Amino acid sequence: MNGYNQYLDNQISTASREQIIVMLYDGAIRFSKQAKLAIENNDMANKGKYLGKTMAIISEFSSSLDHEIGGDIAKNLDALYNYMLKELTQANIHNETQPIDNTCSMLCELRATWAEAIEINNAQKQNSGQTTPKMAAV
């Protein structure tokens, strides 16, 4: 195992559930940008590879939603994730970058929201000495 892979393994193994979610958003954003670049360069193999990785992460987000705890938030996120998957499918079929841009923008907004929620949660934990509550939705 090279040093970079070992570093990534350490990052993941020591990260909280919430930090892993942000890392997954980072990955989905990075892969979607790589898919867009592949389309622009007419690199169909990498287009499929990176769209597949992006879609796998989004599918995992969708399947890990807790609809019982998350209620309307989980329902709305599920609809948003399904919309993103449809957009990426269209990008794949028609070799269009606009659906990727739309999806990447939504992923960036969700990532920022998660990062902010984690900061707020950590500040509240420090002030009250509580443990991390279970997050209702991804």
C-alpha positions in Angstrom: 0.0 0.0 0.0 1.4 3.4 -1.0 1.6 6.3 1.4 -1.4 8.1 -0.1 -3.7 5.1 0.2 -2.6 4.5 3.7 -3.3 8.2 4.5 -6.8 7.8 3.0 -7.4 4.6 5.0 -6.4 6.4 8.2 -8.7 9.4 7.4 -11.7 7.1 6.9 -11.0 4.9 9.8 -10.7 7.8 12.2 -13.6 9.9 10.8 -17.0 10.3 12.4 -20.1 9.2 10.4 -20.8 12.8 9.7 -17.3 13.5 8.4 -17.5 10.4 6.1 -20.7 11.9 4.7 -18.9 15.1 3.9 -16.0 13.1 2.3 -18.5 11.2 0.2 -20.0 14.5 -1.0 -16.4 15.6 -1.8 -15.9 12.5 -3.8 -19.2 12.8 -5.7 -18.4 16.4 -6.6 -14.9 15.5 -7.7 -16.1 12.5 -9.8 -18.9 14.6 -11.4 -16.3 17.3 -12.4 -14.1 14.5 -13.9 -17.1 13.1 -15.8 -17.8 16.6 -17.3 -14.1 16.9 -18.3 -14.3 13.5 -19.9 -17.3 14.5 -22.0 -15.6 17.7 -23.0 -12.6 15.6 -24.1 -14.7 13.0 -25.8 -13.3 10.4 -23.4 -16.3 8.0 -23.2 -14.5 5.4 -21.0 -13.8 7.9 -18.3 -17.2 9.5 -18.7 -18.8 6.2 -17.8 -16.3 5.5 -15.0 -16.8 8.8 -13.3 -20.5 9.1 -13.8 -20.8 5.6 -12.4 -18.9 6.6 -9.3 -20.9 9.7 -8.8 -24.2 7.8 -9.2 -23.0 5.1 -6.8 -22.4 7.6 -4.1 -25.8 9.3 -4.7 -27.5 5.9 -4.7 -25.9 5.1 -1.3 -27.1 8.4 0.1 -30.6 7.6 -1.0 -30.6 4.1 0.3 -29.2 5.2 3.7 -32.0 7.7 4.4 -34.0 6.9 7.5 -37.5 7.8 6.5 -38.8 7.0 10.0 -36.6 9.5 11.8 -36.1 11.9 8.9 -39.8 12.4 7.9 -40.3 15.1 5.3 -36.5 15.9 5.2 -35.7 12.3 4.2 -38.6 12.3 1.7 -37.4 15.5 0.1 -33.7 14.4 0.0 -34.8 11.1 -1.6 -36.6 13.0 -4.4 -33.6 15.2 -4.8 -31.2 12.2 -5.1 -33.5 10.6 -7.6 -33.6 13.8 -9.6 -29.8 13.9 -9.6 -29.6 10.3 -10.8 -32.0 11.1 -13.7 -29.9 14.1 -14.6 -26.7 12.1 -14.6 -28.4 9.4 -16.7 -29.3 12.1 -19.2 -25.8 13.4 -19.2 -24.5 9.9 -20.0 -27.0 9.1 -22.7 -26.7 12.5 -24.5 -23.1 13.4 -23.7 -24.3 16.7 -22.1 -22.5 18.6 -19.4 -25.4 20.8 -18.3 -27.0 18.0 -16.2 -23.7 17.3 -14.6 -23.3 21.0 -13.7 -26.9 21.0 -12.2 -26.1 17.9 -10.2 -22.7 19.2 -9.0 -24.3 22.5 -7.9 -26.8 20.6 -5.8 -24.1 18.3 -4.4 -22.1 21.4 -3.4 -25.1 23.0 -1.6 -25.8 19.8 0.3 -22.2 19.4 1.2 -22.1 22.9 2.6 -25.2 22.3 4.5 -23.8 19.1 6.1 -20.5 20.9 6.9 -22.4 23.7 8.6 -24.7 21.2 10.5 -21.6 19.3 11.8 -20.0 22.6 13.0 -23.2 23.6 14.8 -23.6 20.1 16.3 -20.0 20.0 17.5 -20.4 23.5 19.1 -23.6 22.4 20.9 -21.9 19.2 22.1 -18.9 21.2 23.5 -21.3 23.5 25.3 -23.5 20.8 26.8 -21.1 17.8 27.0 -23.5 15.6 25.0 -22.6 12.8 22.7 -23.3 13.0 19.0 -27.0 12.4 18.2 -28.1 10.1 15.4 -28.5 12.1 12.2 -31.9 11.6 10.6 -31.0 11.9 7.0 -28.0 11.9 4.7 
